[in-house]
């Protein structure tokens, strides 16, 4: 089935992503949605490497690489500078991983959102510190193996719900997106870009290396995460109005978990418990969408 | 225009005179008066700038890094724990070659909580790649902010303008506030070489392999050298317009044309106390020359050797401490003098930590001990309770 996306390409070949990298796919789609008036901020994450070493860059937009926890603050400074120069059109976009968003960068993101900075903050979520070699983050799901949540003691707690955190800031727009749904993703980028204020995009980005899956299943696995309701696609406007964008088929979670090496130690009981949590999360989301 | 100004407000008004466009700050005692006045100036439309009210000092520095990377003159202010929290981004600002200016109010580090004057906070940031200028009085503060932007934009490195907590930050003194038109002549708009610009996409601060990293650092050292070389010319340009001069090393002999047996080196507000104490000592027949040191980085090594080299004895008063060694300015001075075959004996005093008063009596005690036959040692405590 052909997909309908803007033809522009602002990401070049020669980047340093692993085969099947969801973060590389996500970047390509996001840039398609953004147009050419963009300044991008990249705090420490896989993309600090993927974009290429001096004197090369794989991106055809200006990029400011910055320290791990500064995505929200550096973008705020750039926005202020562009504004005082009279440039209110250029989009300032922070492109951060889950560690830089859920954990070390949460404070500066929260500050920027509270101030209502006119920026688009994109978190590509591969559910662990992948660039440093698969260490557990606040985005690592319950039960997952990482090098710091080894099989003998896999992650005991749930993935932090970053969307609820951002919705609680009552920002005008927050949305989840997936590399498996590029049209939905690009539409959300375009919608975010049309809104003044703080916008947040949470993109599910498979990491074949860290999740112990073959590179060719990257997109299929991301689709399965949506269809199992593990990662539903939805939008939250002004922290209140919830819209579910893709009606999932509601497959059982087993298929998703059993496909990945990082979950291979999970027992039938574990999967039952996780299924209950996913069902509960979906019911809650449906209820929120009904209120809107 | 001559006005009575508080040290902190002197910073704020100098920032206005410098036509800074982006300010970002987080409050910490005793820096607050600086940023409160700036917030007012921006809110009242006096200063045409954006004030970003961030949630931490780390973010304050990150925000001005973003603003300066987009080519806009930027400012922040901090102190003590706030500066320590910024530490990572101090490296980033310097490595990114951004001419940010920061006012840093010297305050002690905890624990225990202490809001009073102590230089260990700024001296702990010695190796971040920032220039550091220390101020003596309110006029010095105003002038140094303006000079700092000129130097910073000349060499593409950030500058810390340092003032003592309370003794300077909260002291009112008459000072000359220059006119905008004169400052505009001295400090024209910054013209950055490369900025974040969608029309000309570039990557900034990216991965730098061993093949390139060392040359980047070499260029930073060259920029420090250039700052040292360019400073006298910038100071002369300042003096030509405003009638005041601020050398990195100011030599104040007790008696014109004569060299006293001892030179006393001070920084910050202790210099004013020493001026008064040494004038009195001179009148009582004990001449001691004063050397006001203004810069930690770039460290004016040649000037230190030229000025202090001929003395028999040099006493240094440090309101700071490198644990396990001693006073930090004394350490730098001894290192600079070590290349001289015939060099003075250095008496390294540590005094006034955590805001303890350094009075004329303290200065006289320091002079007495340095002129006595007390062995110099590596650390001499002044004003320590028994």
Contacts between the chains, C-beta under 8 A, distances in Angstrom:
chain1	res1	chain2	res2	distance
A	36	B	198	6.2
A	37	B	198	5.1
A	38	B	198	6.0
A	39	B	70	7.3
A	39	B	196	4.8
A	39	B	198	6.4
A	41	B	66	7.1
A	48	B	206	7.5
A	48	B	207	6.5
A	49	B	207	6.3
A	51	B	203	6.4
A	51	B	206	6.4
A	51	B	207	7.8
A	52	B	203	7.6
A	52	B	206	7.1
A	52	B	207	7.2
A	53	B	206	6.5
A	53	B	207	4.0
A	53	B	208	7.0
A	53	B	209	5.4
A	54	B	203	7.7
A	54	B	206	5.4
A	54	B	207	6.4
A	54	B	208	5.0
A	54	B	209	7.4
A	54	B	212	5.4
A	55	B	212	7.8
A	57	B	201	7.7
A	57	B	202	7.3
A	57	B	203	3.8
A	57	B	206	6.8
A	59	B	201	7.2
A	59	B	203	7.1
A	60	B	201	5.5
A	61	B	198	6.7
A	61	B	201	5.2
A	62	B	196	4.5
A	62	B	197	6.0
A	62	B	198	6.1
A	62	B	200	7.5
A	62	B	201	4.5
A	62	B	202	5.7
A	62	B	203	7.6
A	62	B	204	7.6
A	63	B	201	7.6
A	63	B	202	7.7
A	63	B	203	4.6
A	63	B	204	6.8
A	63	B	206	7.3
A	64	B	66	6.9
A	64	B	69	5.3
A	64	B	196	6.0
A	64	B	204	4.9
A	64	B	205	6.5
A	65	B	203	6.8
A	65	B	204	6.5
A	65	B	205	4.3
A	65	B	206	4.9
A	65	B	207	7.8
A	66	B	62	6.9
A	66	B	65	7.0
A	66	B	66	7.8
A	66	B	92	6.9
A	66	B	205	6.6
A	67	B	62	7.1
A	67	B	88	5.7
A	67	B	89	6.4
A	67	B	92	5.6
A	69	B	58	6.8
A	70	B	58	7.3
A	70	B	59	7.0
A	70	B	62	3.7
A	70	B	65	7.7
A	70	B	89	7.1
A	72	B	59	7.2
A	73	B	24	7.9
A	73	B	54	6.0
A	73	B	58	7.5
A	73	B	59	3.6
A	73	B	60	7.7
A	73	B	62	3.7
A	73	B	63	4.7
A	73	B	66	7.1
A	74	B	62	4.9
A	74	B	63	6.8
A	74	B	65	6.1
A	74	B	66	3.9
A	74	B	69	7.9
A	75	B	66	6.5
A	76	B	24	7.7
A	76	B	52	5.5
A	76	B	54	7.3
A	76	B	59	7.8
A	76	B	63	5.1
A	76	B	66	6.7
A	77	B	22	6.5
A	77	B	24	6.4
A	77	B	52	6.6
A	77	B	62	6.8
A	77	B	63	3.6
A	77	B	64	5.9
A	77	B	65	6.4
A	77	B	66	2.7
A	77	B	67	3.9
A	77	B	68	7.7
A	77	B	69	7.7
A	77	B	70	7.5
A	77	B	74	7.4
A	78	B	66	4.1
A	78	B	67	6.7
A	78	B	69	6.7
A	78	B	70	5.0
A	78	B	196	6.4
A	79	B	66	7.9
A	80	B	22	4.7
A	80	B	24	7.7
A	80	B	50	4.0
A	80	B	52	5.6
A	80	B	63	7.3
A	80	B	66	7.8
A	80	B	67	5.5
A	80	B	72	7.7
A	81	B	21	7.1
A	81	B	22	5.5
A	81	B	50	7.9
A	81	B	66	6.9
A	81	B	67	4.1
A	81	B	68	7.6
A	81	B	69	7.8
A	81	B	70	3.5
A	81	B	71	6.8
A	81	B	72	3.9
A	81	B	74	7.6
A	82	B	70	5.9
A	83	B	50	6.3
A	84	B	21	4.5
A	84	B	22	6.5
A	84	B	48	7.5
A	84	B	49	6.7
A	84	B	50	5.6
A	84	B	72	6.0
A	85	B	70	7.4
A	85	B	71	7.5
A	85	B	72	6.7
A	90	B	198	5.6
A	107	B	55	6.0
A	107	B	56	6.4
A	107	B	59	7.4
A	108	B	54	7.7
A	108	B	55	6.9
A	108	B	56	7.4
A	108	B	58	7.5
A	108	B	59	4.7
A	108	B	62	6.6
A	110	B	55	6.8
A	111	B	54	5.6
A	111	B	55	3.4
A	111	B	56	7.4
A	111	B	59	5.8
A	114	B	55	7.4
A	115	B	52	7.4
A	115	B	53	6.6
